[in-house]
Amino acid sequence: MSRRSAIIVGSGVGGLTLAGMLTRQDWDVTVLERSAERRDGLAITIWPNALRAVRLSGGDDMYEALLKVCQPIGSARMFGATKGQIASIDLRFLQDTYGVTGQGVTRAELLDTLIAQAGTDIRFGADVIRADTDGTVTLADGEVLRADVVVGADGVGSTVRRGLLPPGQDDRRENPLESWQGVVDRGGSWTYEGTDFHFGRKGTCGIMPLTRDRVYWFVDGSINEPPTGDGWPEVVRDLVARTPNKQLFPGQAWDRRPVRNWGRGRVTLLGDAAHPILPTIGQGACMAMEDAGVLAARLARADDLVAALRTYEDDRYPRVLKHFERARGMLRMRSLPAPVRDRMMGGMPRALLTRLFTRSTLPLPEFR
Ligand SMILES: Cc1cc2nc3c(=O)[nH]c(=O)nc-3n(C[C@H](O)[C@H](O)[C@H](O)COP(=O)(O)OP(=O)(O)OC[C@H]3O[C@@H](n4cnc5c(N)ncnc54)[C@H](O)[C@@H]3O)c2cc1C
């Protein structure tokens, strides 16, 4: 049998994770990336659901390589707007149950590691303008490529997705959730080893540890004004003030209600291209990695590749819909009037609070 081939459009977290998984199954994989070089960004958290998918569908070497650039997060504290700390949760049960807890990682280090693990060169500067359901892909310079399977992993503004939409369907994105993010040396002002959430009157702020004594922070708010940390506790103001400009990043996040059948013919979608969700539960990239794990698993045992793509979409739909709803639900909770929210969170039994904050991070049964 000749080698199976895949074209992956986009070298974000999802596309690269899938590339590494498929090359390990001896697929001939072409990754096409519009940008001229590896894209930047600041940091994210990745959780056991994503890392277990990588381990089971990609293998121990890929999993171990990722862990090398990650900083484990063993606990979380929540602070209210009307008083100081209102709650905390212990995340060590994730480590005990799944062998891994939540991890903080810079996007640069995550992407560099995934590129090194992809098992194929990334074709930077390759702008895809069209993907057809027979597996044909057209680039902006007129080049035409063909593969058994085409995966649109080209993010929230996906060109591949647009080509699959029924004529006239609206694909606009509106009202992004905006935040400023930064990465800075710890500097002694924040010594906690877990992650902190400050629920304020006008949004949320988070602080998370990274490797090499660095800290990632985000502060909700308009990206049209540079961040000052005003209105946030001293520790946040200090981190914001000390962050060099080149390590500040304006974040914009959109979501879109997932649709059930997001592929056609030899084409499917993965990650934000299929189902962008709000970052309020830290799961967008994790969902992209989990998609990759499920898709690689369905393709591994398929005689009929097109049928395997449809099975993948069917299997993923309920999961990504749940995460989409939970991310919106978390935004609603964050947006409650401060006294109500602080009382509710502060009064919640710890087991319930732990469940609320971690239920999205638990691996799928097939990856446990
Ligand atoms: C502020 C913020 C914080 C977040 N925090 C977290 C978090 O803590 N944990 C988490 O799991 N998720 C988080 N997310 C979500 C996460 O960043 C995304 O869900 C994730 O990056 C999606 O990965 P992807 O591979 O699907 O798409 P992307 O990362 O968007 O990658 C798509 C790639 O496709 C390329 N591309 C686009 N069009 C074309 C084309 N036509 N031809 C070729 N290439 C193309 C792009 O250049 C890009 O490299 C956060 C998001 C934001 C905005």
The ligand as a Tripos MOL2 file, in Angstrom:
@<TRIPOS>MOLECULE
LIG
   53    58     1     0     0
SMALL
NO_CHARGES

@<TRIPOS>ATOM
      1 C1         -5.6560   35.7510   25.3220 C.3       1 LIG1
      2 C2         -5.7490   34.2770   25.0430 C.ar      1 LIG1
      3 C3         -5.3780   33.3670   26.0110 C.ar      1 LIG1
      4 C4         -5.4740   31.9830   25.7540 C.ar      1 LIG1
      5 N1         -5.1130   31.0930   26.7220 N.ar      1 LIG1
      6 C5         -5.2130   29.7720   26.4890 C.ar      1 LIG1
      7 C6         -4.8180   28.8220   27.4830 C.ar      1 LIG1
      8 O1         -4.3630   29.1750   28.5720 O.2       1 LIG1
      9 N2         -4.9380   27.4870   27.1900 N.ar      1 LIG1
     10 C7         -5.4230   27.0510   25.9850 C.ar      1 LIG1
     11 O2         -5.5190   25.8300   25.7860 O.2       1 LIG1
     12 N3         -5.8100   27.9370   25.0220 N.ar      1 LIG1
     13 C8         -5.7060   29.2680   25.2480 C.ar      1 LIG1
     14 N4         -6.0720   30.1590   24.2710 N.ar      1 LIG1
     15 C9         -6.6250   29.6620   22.9940 C.3       1 LIG1
     16 C10        -5.5200   29.2370   22.0450 C.3       1 LIG1
     17 O3         -4.5870   30.2560   21.8500 O.3       1 LIG1
     18 C11        -6.1100   28.8440   20.6900 C.3       1 LIG1
     19 O4         -7.2510   28.0710   20.8860 O.3       1 LIG1
     20 C12        -5.0860   28.0410   19.8970 C.3       1 LIG1
     21 O5         -3.9500   28.8280   19.6050 O.3       1 LIG1
     22 C13        -5.7060   27.5110   18.6080 C.3       1 LIG1
     23 O6         -4.7350   26.7800   17.9170 O.3       1 LIG1
     24 P1         -4.9270   26.4310   16.3810 P.3       1 LIG1
     25 O7         -3.7370   25.6090   16.0230 O.co2     1 LIG1
     26 O8         -6.2780   25.8820   16.1680 O.co2     1 LIG1
     27 O9         -4.9130   27.8300   15.6300 O.3       1 LIG1
     28 P2         -3.8250   28.9920   15.5850 P.3       1 LIG1
     29 O10        -2.9450   28.9560   16.7780 O.co2     1 LIG1
     30 O11        -4.5760   30.2470   15.3310 O.co2     1 LIG1
     31 O12        -2.9280   28.6410   14.3190 O.3       1 LIG1
     32 C14        -3.4060   28.7860   13.0140 C.3       1 LIG1
     33 C15        -2.2160   28.8880   12.0810 C.3       1 LIG1
     34 O13        -2.6770   28.8590   10.7350 O.3       1 LIG1
     35 C16        -1.9950   29.8370    9.9780 C.3       1 LIG1
     36 N5         -2.8360   30.2210    8.8450 N.ar      1 LIG1
     37 C17        -3.9770   30.9570    8.8650 C.ar      1 LIG1
     38 N6         -4.5020   31.0590    7.6420 N.ar      1 LIG1
     39 C18        -3.6870   30.3700    6.8140 C.ar      1 LIG1
     40 C19        -3.7020   30.1300    5.4190 C.ar      1 LIG1
     41 N7         -4.6810   30.6000    4.6420 N.pl3     1 LIG1
     42 N8         -2.7030   29.3890    4.8730 N.ar      1 LIG1
     43 C20        -1.7030   28.8870    5.6530 C.ar      1 LIG1
     44 N9         -1.6400   29.0990    6.9900 N.ar      1 LIG1
     45 C21        -2.6210   29.8300    7.5640 C.ar      1 LIG1
     46 C22        -1.7630   30.9690   10.9640 C.3       1 LIG1
     47 O14        -0.7110   31.8120   10.5410 O.3       1 LIG1
     48 C23        -1.4320   30.1860   12.2400 C.3       1 LIG1
     49 O15        -0.0580   29.9060   12.3460 O.3       1 LIG1
     50 C24        -5.9600   31.5460   24.5000 C.ar      1 LIG1
     51 C25        -6.3150   32.4740   23.5130 C.ar      1 LIG1
     52 C26        -6.2020   33.8250   23.7740 C.ar      1 LIG1
     53 C27        -6.5730   34.7970   22.6890 C.3       1 LIG1
@<TRIPOS>BOND
     1     1     2 1
     2     2     3 ar
     3     2    52 ar
     4     3     4 ar
     5     4     5 ar
     6     4    50 ar
     7     5     6 ar
     8     6     7 ar
     9     6    13 1
    10     7     8 2
    11     7     9 ar
    12     9    10 ar
    13    10    11 2
    14    10    12 ar
    15    12    13 ar
    16    13    14 ar
    17    14    15 1
    18    14    50 ar
    19    15    16 1
    20    16    17 1
    21    16    18 1
    22    18    19 1
    23    18    20 1
    24    20    21 1
    25    20    22 1
    26    22    23 1
    27    23    24 1
    28    24    25 2
    29    24    26 1
    30    24    27 1
    31    27    28 1
    32    28    29 2
    33    28    30 1
    34    28    31 1
    35    31    32 1
    36    32    33 1
    37    33    34 1
    38    33    48 1
    39    34    35 1
    40    35    36 1
    41    35    46 1
    42    36    37 ar
    43    36    45 ar
    44    37    38 ar
    45    38    39 ar
    46    39    40 ar
    47    39    45 ar
    48    40    41 1
    49    40    42 ar
    50    42    43 ar
    51    43    44 ar
    52    44    45 ar
    53    46    47 1
    54    46    48 1
    55    48    49 1
    56    50    51 ar
    57    51    52 ar
    58    52    53 1
@<TRIPOS>SUBSTRUCTURE
     1 LIG1         1 GROUP 0 **** ****
